[in-house]
Amino acid sequence: MVLMWDYDINELKKTEAGRIKILERMINYGPGKGEKISLSQVKKNWDRLDLYPSNKRLLELLIWGKVKSLPPSKPVFSIK
């Protein structure tokens, strides 16, 4: 089960917004032992998910084969 120390997970499951928050937590922090992230739910709620930028870029690449919503990352440093 996803670690939700700051929310009552049973209450979150009752509303759509709560289910989206659970999905966000599963993506950002990893699913609990034995849990899987539903691809159909990720696709269905993609525009509503608040994800870490690196996670969002990776998922876009894996799901759609391209990064479409975020600008290209900038190098941490450059030598000229």
N, CA, C and O atoms as a GROMACS GRO file, in nm:
protein
  320
    1MET      N    1   0.084  -0.119   0.000
    1MET     CA    2   0.000   0.000   0.000
    1MET      C    3   0.088   0.124   0.000
    1MET      O    4   0.192   0.128   0.066
    2VAL      N    5   0.046   0.224  -0.073
    2VAL     CA    6   0.117   0.350  -0.080
    2VAL      C    7   0.121   0.414   0.059
    2VAL      O    8   0.021   0.416   0.130
    3LEU      N    9   0.237   0.464   0.096
    3LEU     CA   10   0.252   0.529   0.226
    3LEU      C   11   0.181   0.664   0.223
    3LEU      O   12   0.221   0.755   0.150
    4MET      N   13   0.078   0.677   0.301
    4MET     CA   14   0.001   0.801   0.308
    4MET      C   15  -0.012   0.841   0.455
    4MET      O   16  -0.121   0.839   0.511
    5TRP      N   17   0.099   0.876   0.515
    5TRP     CA   18   0.099   0.907   0.657
    5TRP      C   19   0.021   1.034   0.688
    5TRP      O   20  -0.025   1.052   0.801
    6ASP      N   21   0.005   1.122   0.590
    6ASP     CA   22  -0.061   1.249   0.616
    6ASP      C   23  -0.207   1.252   0.573
    6ASP      O   24  -0.275   1.352   0.591
    7TYR      N   25  -0.256   1.141   0.517
    7TYR     CA   26  -0.396   1.132   0.473
    7TYR      C   27  -0.453   0.996   0.512
    7TYR      O   28  -0.379   0.899   0.527
    8ASP      N   29  -0.583   0.991   0.529
    8ASP     CA   30  -0.651   0.864   0.550
    8ASP      C   31  -0.680   0.805   0.412
    8ASP      O   32  -0.766   0.855   0.340
    9ILE      N   33  -0.609   0.701   0.376
    9ILE     CA   34  -0.618   0.646   0.241
    9ILE      C   35  -0.759   0.596   0.209
    9ILE      O   36  -0.802   0.603   0.094
   10ASN      N   37  -0.830   0.546   0.307
   10ASN     CA   38  -0.967   0.498   0.283
   10ASN      C   39  -1.061   0.613   0.247
   10ASN      O   40  -1.153   0.596   0.168
   11GLU      N   41  -1.038   0.729   0.306
   11GLU     CA   42  -1.117   0.847   0.271
   11GLU      C   43  -1.082   0.898   0.132
   11GLU      O   44  -1.170   0.941   0.057
   12LEU      N   45  -0.953   0.892   0.096
   12LEU     CA   46  -0.910   0.938  -0.037
   12LEU      C   47  -0.969   0.853  -0.148
   12LEU      O   48  -1.002   0.904  -0.255
   13LYS      N   49  -0.983   0.724  -0.124
   13LYS     CA   50  -1.036   0.633  -0.226
   13LYS      C   51  -1.181   0.663  -0.261
   13LYS      O   52  -1.230   0.617  -0.364
   14LYS      N   53  -1.250   0.737  -0.178
   14LYS     CA   54  -1.393   0.765  -0.200
   14LYS      C   55  -1.418   0.874  -0.304
   14LYS      O   56  -1.527   0.882  -0.360
   15THR      N   57  -1.318   0.958  -0.330
   15THR     CA   58  -1.338   1.068  -0.425
   15THR      C   59  -1.240   1.056  -0.542
   15THR      O   60  -1.133   0.995  -0.529
   16GLU      N   61  -1.276   1.114  -0.653
   16GLU     CA   62  -1.189   1.112  -0.770
   16GLU      C   63  -1.060   1.189  -0.743
   16GLU      O   64  -0.951   1.145  -0.781
   17ALA      N   65  -1.072   1.304  -0.679
   17ALA     CA   66  -0.953   1.383  -0.646
   17ALA      C   67  -0.860   1.304  -0.554
   17ALA      O   68  -0.738   1.312  -0.567
   18GLY      N   69  -0.917   1.230  -0.463
   18GLY     CA   70  -0.837   1.148  -0.372
   18GLY      C   71  -0.766   1.036  -0.446
   18GLY      O   72  -0.650   1.007  -0.418
   19ARG      N   73  -0.836   0.972  -0.539
   19ARG     CA   74  -0.774   0.865  -0.618
   19ARG      C   75  -0.660   0.920  -0.704
   19ARG      O   76  -0.560   0.852  -0.725
   20ILE      N   77  -0.675   1.042  -0.754
   20ILE     CA   78  -0.569   1.104  -0.831
   20ILE      C   79  -0.449   1.133  -0.741
   20ILE      O   80  -0.335   1.113  -0.783
   21LYS      N   81  -0.473   1.179  -0.619
   21LYS     CA   82  -0.363   1.204  -0.525
   21LYS      C   83  -0.288   1.075  -0.493
   21LYS      O   84  -0.166   1.075  -0.482
   22ILE      N   85  -0.360   0.965  -0.479
   22ILE     CA   86  -0.296   0.836  -0.455
   22ILE      C   87  -0.210   0.797  -0.576
   22ILE      O   88  -0.097   0.751  -0.559
   23LEU      N   89  -0.263   0.816  -0.696
   23LEU     CA   90  -0.190   0.785  -0.818
   23LEU      C   91  -0.063   0.870  -0.828
   23LEU      O   92   0.043   0.820  -0.866
   24GLU      N   93  -0.073   0.998  -0.795
   24GLU     CA   94   0.044   1.087  -0.796
   24GLU      C   95   0.151   1.036  -0.700
   24GLU      O   96   0.269   1.031  -0.735
   25ARG      N   97   0.110   0.998  -0.582
   25ARG     CA   98   0.205   0.946  -0.483
   25ARG      C   99   0.271   0.819  -0.532
   25ARG      O  100   0.391   0.800  -0.514
   26MET      N  101   0.193   0.732  -0.596
   26MET     CA  102   0.250   0.607  -0.647
   26MET      C  103   0.355   0.634  -0.753
   26MET      O  104   0.457   0.566  -0.759
   27ILE      N  105   0.330   0.733  -0.838
   27ILE     CA  106   0.426   0.766  -0.944
   27ILE      C  107   0.548   0.838  -0.887
   27ILE      O  108   0.661   0.802  -0.920
   28ASN      N  109   0.526   0.937  -0.803
   28ASN     CA  110   0.636   1.017  -0.751
   28ASN      C  111   0.724   0.942  -0.652
   28ASN      O  112   0.846   0.962  -0.650
   29TYR      N  113   0.665   0.856  -0.570
   29TYR     CA  114   0.741   0.789  -0.464
   29TYR      C  115   0.750   0.638  -0.480
   29TYR      O  116   0.817   0.572  -0.401
   30GLY      N  117   0.684   0.583  -0.580
   30GLY     CA  118   0.686   0.440  -0.603
   30GLY      C  119   0.567   0.372  -0.538
   30GLY      O  120   0.521   0.414  -0.432
   31PRO      N  121   0.518   0.267  -0.601
   31PRO     CA  122   0.405   0.194  -0.544
   31PRO      C  123   0.450   0.112  -0.424
   31PRO      O  124   0.569   0.084  -0.406
   32GLY      N  125   0.355   0.075  -0.343
   32GLY     CA  126   0.386  -0.009  -0.227
   32GLY      C  127   0.418  -0.150  -0.271
   32GLY      O  128   0.407  -0.184  -0.389
   33LYS      N  129   0.458  -0.232  -0.177
   33LYS     CA  130   0.495  -0.370  -0.206
   33LYS      C  131   0.376  -0.444  -0.267
   33LYS      O  132   0.267  -0.449  -0.208
   34GLY      N  133   0.398  -0.503  -0.383
   34GLY     CA  134   0.294  -0.581  -0.448
   34GLY      C  135   0.193  -0.499  -0.527
   34GLY      O  136   0.102  -0.556  -0.588
   35GLU      N  137   0.206  -0.367  -0.528
   35GLU     CA  138   0.113  -0.281  -0.602
   35GLU      C  139   0.168  -0.247  -0.739
   35GLU      O  140   0.290  -0.247  -0.761
   36LYS      N  141   0.079  -0.218  -0.831
   36LYS     CA  142   0.118  -0.177  -0.965
   36LYS      C  143   0.045  -0.048  -0.999
   36LYS      O  144  -0.066  -0.022  -0.952
   37ILE      N  145   0.109   0.032  -1.083
   37ILE     CA  146   0.049   0.156  -1.129
   37ILE      C  147  -0.029   0.125  -1.256
   37ILE      O  148   0.026   0.065  -1.349
   38SER      N  149  -0.155   0.164  -1.260
   38SER     CA  150  -0.241   0.136  -1.375
   38SER      C  151  -0.211   0.231  -1.490
   38SER      O  152  -0.228   0.353  -1.477
   39LEU      N  153  -0.167   0.176  -1.602
   39LEU     CA  154  -0.137   0.257  -1.720
   39LEU      C  155  -0.261   0.329  -1.769
   39LEU      O  156  -0.254   0.446  -1.809
   40SER      N  157  -0.374   0.262  -1.766
   40SER     CA  158  -0.498   0.326  -1.814
   40SER      C  159  -0.536   0.445  -1.726
   40SER      O  160  -0.585   0.546  -1.777
   41GLN      N  161  -0.514   0.434  -1.595
   41GLN     CA  162  -0.544   0.546  -1.506
   41GLN      C  163  -0.447   0.661  -1.527
   41GLN      O  164  -0.486   0.778  -1.518
   42VAL      N  165  -0.321   0.630  -1.554
   42VAL     CA  166  -0.222   0.735  -1.581
   42VAL      C  167  -0.261   0.810  -1.707
   42VAL      O  168  -0.260   0.934  -1.709
   43LYS      N  169  -0.294   0.738  -1.813
   43LYS     CA  170  -0.334   0.802  -1.939
   43LYS      C  171  -0.462   0.883  -1.922
   43LYS      O  172  -0.473   0.994  -1.973
   44LYS      N  173  -0.558   0.828  -1.850
   44LYS     CA  174  -0.687   0.895  -1.831
   44LYS      C  175  -0.672   1.027  -1.755
   44LYS      O  176  -0.738   1.126  -1.787
   45ASN      N  177  -0.585   1.028  -1.655
   45ASN     CA  178  -0.570   1.144  -1.568
   45ASN      C  179  -0.442   1.223  -1.594
   45ASN      O  180  -0.402   1.303  -1.510
   46TRP      N  181  -0.378   1.202  -1.707
   46TRP     CA  182  -0.247   1.261  -1.735
   46TRP      C  183  -0.244   1.413  -1.713
   46TRP      O  184  -0.153   1.464  -1.649
   47ASP      N  185  -0.341   1.483  -1.767
   47ASP     CA  186  -0.341   1.630  -1.757
   47ASP      C  187  -0.370   1.680  -1.616
   47ASP      O  188  -0.349   1.798  -1.588
   48ARG      N  189  -0.417   1.594  -1.529
   48ARG     CA  190  -0.452   1.636  -1.393
   48ARG      C  191  -0.345   1.597  -1.291
   48ARG      O  192  -0.353   1.638  -1.175
   49LEU      N  193  -0.246   1.518  -1.333
   49LEU     CA  194  -0.144   1.471  -1.239
   49LEU      C  195  -0.038   1.577  -1.214
   49LEU      O  196   0.010   1.642  -1.307
   50ASP      N  197  -0.002   1.594  -1.088
   50ASP     CA  198   0.105   1.686  -1.048
   50ASP      C  199   0.227   1.600  -1.017
   50ASP      O  200   0.241   1.549  -0.906
   51LEU      N  201   0.316   1.585  -1.117
   51LEU     CA  202   0.429   1.495  -1.104
   51LEU      C  203   0.560   1.573  -1.100
   51LEU      O  204   0.568   1.686  -1.148
   52TYR      N  205   0.662   1.508  -1.044
   52TYR     CA  206   0.795   1.565  -1.050
   52TYR      C  207   0.836   1.572  -1.197
   52TYR      O  208   0.804   1.480  -1.273
   53PRO      N  209   0.904   1.679  -1.238
   53PRO     CA  210   0.939   1.694  -1.380
   53PRO      C  211   1.015   1.576  -1.440
   53PRO      O  212   0.988   1.535  -1.552
   54SER      N  213   1.109   1.521  -1.366
   54SER     CA  214   1.186   1.408  -1.420
   54SER      C  215   1.098   1.285  -1.438
   54SER      O  216   1.112   1.214  -1.537
   55ASN      N  217   1.008   1.260  -1.344
   55ASN     CA  218   0.916   1.148  -1.356
   55ASN      C  219   0.821   1.168  -1.474
   55ASN      O  220   0.791   1.074  -1.548
   56LYS      N  221   0.775   1.291  -1.491
   56LYS     CA  222   0.682   1.321  -1.599
   56LYS      C  223   0.748   1.301  -1.735
   56LYS      O  224   0.688   1.245  -1.827
   57ARG      N  225   0.872   1.347  -1.748
   57ARG     CA  226   0.944   1.330  -1.874
   57ARG      C  227   0.965   1.183  -1.906
   57ARG      O  228   0.946   1.141  -2.020
   58LEU      N  229   1.004   1.105  -1.808
   58LEU     CA  230   1.027   0.963  -1.830
   58LEU      C  231   0.898   0.892  -1.870
   58LEU      O  232   0.897   0.813  -1.964
   59LEU      N  233   0.790   0.921  -1.800
   59LEU     CA  234   0.662   0.858  -1.834
   59LEU      C  235   0.615   0.896  -1.974
   59LEU      O  236   0.564   0.812  -2.047
   60GLU      N  237   0.631   1.022  -2.010
   60GLU     CA  238   0.593   1.065  -2.145
   60GLU      C  239   0.672   0.986  -2.249
   60GLU      O  240   0.616   0.942  -2.350
   61LEU      N  241   0.799   0.970  -2.224
   61LEU     CA  242   0.884   0.896  -2.317
   61LEU      C  243   0.841   0.749  -2.325
   61LEU      O  244   0.835   0.692  -2.434
   62LEU      N  245   0.811   0.689  -2.211
   62LEU     CA  246   0.772   0.548  -2.210
   62LEU      C  247   0.632   0.525  -2.267
   62LEU      O  248   0.610   0.426  -2.336
   63ILE      N  249   0.539   0.614  -2.238
   63ILE     CA  250   0.400   0.595  -2.281
   63ILE      C  251   0.380   0.636  -2.426
   63ILE      O  252   0.323   0.561  -2.504
   64TRP      N  253   0.426   0.756  -2.462
   64TRP     CA  254   0.398   0.809  -2.595
   64TRP      C  255   0.518   0.810  -2.689
   64TRP      O  256   0.503   0.842  -2.807
   65GLY      N  257   0.635   0.777  -2.640
   65GLY     CA  258   0.753   0.772  -2.724
   65GLY      C  259   0.819   0.906  -2.749
   65GLY      O  260   0.914   0.914  -2.826
   66LYS      N  261   0.770   1.011  -2.685
   66LYS     CA  262   0.830   1.143  -2.699
   66LYS      C  263   0.795   1.228  -2.578
   66LYS      O  264   0.696   1.203  -2.510
   67VAL      N  265   0.877   1.328  -2.553
   67VAL     CA  266   0.852   1.421  -2.444
   67VAL      C  267   0.782   1.540  -2.506
   67VAL      O  268   0.837   1.606  -2.594
   68LYS      N  269   0.659   1.570  -2.460
   68LYS     CA  270   0.581   1.674  -2.526
   68LYS      C  271   0.545   1.792  -2.436
   68LYS      O  272   0.521   1.901  -2.489
   69SER      N  273   0.540   1.775  -2.306
   69SER     CA  274   0.487   1.883  -2.223
   69SER      C  275   0.593   1.970  -2.157
   69SER      O  276   0.562   2.080  -2.111
   70LEU      N  277   0.715   1.924  -2.153
   70LEU     CA  278   0.816   1.999  -2.080
   70LEU      C  279   0.925   2.049  -2.175
   70LEU      O  280   0.957   1.981  -2.272
   71PRO      N  281   0.982   2.165  -2.148
   71PRO     CA  282   1.093   2.212  -2.231
   71PRO      C  283   1.215   2.124  -2.208
   71PRO      O  284   1.223   2.055  -2.107
   72PRO      N  285   1.308   2.125  -2.301
   72PRO     CA  286   1.429   2.044  -2.282
   72PRO      C  287   1.504   2.085  -2.157
   72PRO      O  288   1.506   2.202  -2.120
   73SER      N  289   1.566   1.988  -2.093
   73SER     CA  290   1.639   2.019  -1.972
   73SER      C  291   1.768   2.094  -2.007
   73SER      O  292   1.825   2.074  -2.114
   74LYS      N  293   1.810   2.178  -1.916
   74LYS     CA  294   1.932   2.255  -1.936
   74LYS      C  295   2.047   2.181  -1.868
   74LYS      O  296   2.027   2.114  -1.767
   75PRO      N  297   2.166   2.192  -1.925
   75PRO     CA  298   2.279   2.125  -1.860
   75PRO      C  299   2.307   2.190  -1.724
   75PRO      O  300   2.284   2.310  -1.705
   76VAL      N  301   2.356   2.111  -1.633
   76VAL     CA  302   2.388   2.162  -1.499
   76VAL      C  303   2.502   2.262  -1.508
   76VAL      O  304   2.501   2.365  -1.441
   77PHE      N  305   2.601   2.232  -1.590
   77PHE     CA  306   2.711   2.324  -1.612
   77PHE      C  307   2.762   2.302  -1.754
   77PHE      O  308   2.733   2.199  -1.816
   78SER      N  309   2.836   2.396  -1.803
   78SER     CA  310   2.894   2.380  -1.935
   78SER      C  311   3.036   2.437  -1.936
   78SER      O  312   3.065   2.534  -1.865
   79ILE      N  313   3.119   2.378  -2.014
   79ILE     CA  314   3.257   2.425  -2.029
   79ILE      C  315   3.268   2.485  -2.169
   79ILE      O  316   3.237   2.419  -2.268
   80LYS      N  317   3.312   2.608  -2.176
   80LYS     CA  318   3.324   2.675  -2.305
   80LYS      C  319   3.468   2.691  -2.345
   80LYS      O  320   3.496   2.745  -2.452
   0.00000   0.00000   0.00000
